Amino acid sequence: MLKRILRFALIILVLSLVTAAIVVVIGLIKKWHTDIQFSNGFFYGGAVLMVVGLVNAMGARTDDRVPGMSDGRLNTEERESSYQLLREDISKNNYRMVYLGVSGLLLWGVAALIPLF
């Protein structure tokens, strides 16, 4: 169990560090000079990770059809919440939505801390 938790934490840390490195490189290329610019970059980087995780989980569903397209109307029974998508992602042992979501939240934390230093 400890090995699984360490693997989980390592993947999240690597995703966060790679995304942070990309944000820093973009900042250096665009010649950002203030901490607010870098903070905004980390915020947007975290948001991109979370959106990619959500889209990935939505695309990895076992049901290939688009909800509501059979009769042209969107049925309320066919709608799925993000909680159900998260549950499906975890039940399939993909954890992509979790990895990317937690990494995005870590980057948001970095974005909030940058102006303080």
Secondary structure, 3 states (H helix, E strand, C coil): CHHHHHHHHHHHHHHHHHHHHHHHHHHHHCCCCCHHHHHHHHHHHHHHHHHHHHHHHHHCCCCCCCCCCCCCCCCHHHCCCHHHHHHHHHHCCCCHHHHHHHHHHHHHHHHHHHHHC
